[in-house]
């Protein structure tokens, strides 16, 4: 699955700060990035729960429509 803009922005910011600070700054940057990505992960899990049923139903309806079309 592709990364969303928020996730790309977080990773881009991480990459820009990587190697600039001392070891303590690097650890802080890594922890902050992990926290932000955890929030994005939780949002993705919520979205999956919300939309999985819809996508499954649309797939079944599309399959039935295609089967009827070929008959």
HELIX and SHEET records of a PDB file:
HELIX    1   1 UNK A    5  UNK A   17  1                                  13    
HELIX    2   2 UNK A   23  UNK A   70  1                                  48    
END                                                                             
